[in-house]
Amino acid sequence: MFNNGLSGIKRKKTTIKINHENMKYKVHRIKVKSDNMQEELEQFLNKLDGEVVSVIPNYAKTSLFQIYGITSKIDFILIVENVK
């Protein structure tokens, strides 16, 4: 236990350990467009057997200049799956 100095409140510090030896991951790449992104992602996630760990969008700069500067769009999504 330690005292954090705030009005005498004591907190117990806990640590969670995870065994990474038996964990295996698979990374999937899905090409998407702005008009079909939600449907594509939803269909793909519903087909997975494992647990989804992360969904990572990849932003690509476009060469079109807007009033506020260079725009970007999502061209593909990476999905990290924990397989057993």
C-alpha positions as CSV (number, residue, x, y, z in Angstrom):
1,M,0.0,0.0,0.0
2,F,1.2,3.5,-0.6
3,N,-0.1,7.0,0.1
4,N,-0.6,9.2,-2.9
5,G,-0.7,12.4,-0.7
6,L,-4.3,13.3,-1.5
7,S,-6.3,13.5,1.7
8,G,-4.9,10.4,3.2
9,I,-6.4,8.0,0.6
10,K,-4.4,4.8,0.4
11,R,-4.4,2.7,-2.8
12,K,-3.2,-0.8,-3.4
13,K,-1.0,-1.2,-6.5
14,T,-1.9,-4.3,-8.6
15,T,-0.1,-5.8,-11.5
16,I,-1.7,-8.1,-14.1
17,K,0.6,-10.6,-15.8
18,I,-0.3,-12.2,-19.1
19,N,1.3,-15.4,-20.4
20,H,2.2,-14.7,-24.0
21,E,3.7,-18.1,-24.7
22,N,0.5,-19.7,-26.0
23,M,-0.9,-16.7,-27.8
24,K,-0.9,-16.5,-31.6
25,Y,-2.0,-13.6,-33.7
26,K,-3.1,-13.2,-37.3
27,V,-3.2,-9.9,-39.0
28,H,-5.8,-9.3,-41.8
29,R,-5.8,-6.5,-44.4
30,I,-9.1,-5.3,-45.8
31,K,-9.2,-2.8,-48.7
32,V,-12.0,-0.3,-48.2
33,K,-13.5,2.8,-49.8
34,S,-15.3,5.5,-47.9
35,D,-18.7,4.5,-49.2
36,N,-18.5,0.8,-48.1
37,M,-16.2,0.9,-45.1
38,Q,-18.7,0.1,-42.4
39,E,-20.3,-2.8,-44.3
40,E,-17.0,-4.4,-45.3
41,L,-15.7,-4.2,-41.7
42,E,-18.9,-5.6,-40.3
43,Q,-19.1,-8.5,-42.7
44,F,-15.4,-9.4,-42.1
45,L,-15.6,-9.2,-38.3
46,N,-18.7,-11.4,-38.2
47,K,-16.8,-14.1,-40.1
48,L,-13.8,-14.3,-37.7
49,D,-13.5,-17.2,-35.3
50,G,-10.9,-15.7,-32.9
51,E,-11.0,-12.6,-30.7
52,V,-10.4,-9.2,-32.3
53,V,-7.5,-7.5,-30.5
54,S,-7.2,-4.3,-32.6
55,V,-8.6,-2.5,-35.7
56,I,-6.0,-0.1,-37.2
57,P,-6.9,2.2,-40.1
58,N,-4.2,3.2,-42.6
59,Y,-4.4,6.8,-43.7
60,A,-3.1,7.7,-47.2
61,K,-2.5,11.3,-48.2
62,T,-4.3,12.5,-51.3
63,S,-2.8,14.9,-53.8
64,L,-5.9,17.1,-53.9
65,F,-5.6,20.4,-52.0
66,Q,-8.6,21.5,-50.1
67,I,-9.1,25.0,-48.5
68,Y,-7.6,23.7,-45.3
69,G,-4.6,21.7,-46.7
70,I,-3.9,18.2,-47.9
71,T,-6.6,15.7,-47.2
72,S,-6.3,12.1,-46.3
73,K,-8.4,9.0,-46.7
74,I,-8.4,5.4,-45.3
75,D,-7.4,3.0,-48.0
76,F,-7.2,-0.2,-46.0
77,I,-7.8,-1.5,-42.4
78,L,-5.6,-3.9,-40.5
79,I,-7.3,-6.3,-38.1
80,V,-5.4,-8.1,-35.4
81,E,-7.0,-11.4,-34.4
82,N,-6.0,-13.6,-31.4
83,V,-6.3,-17.2,-32.7
84,K,-6.4,-20.2,-30.3
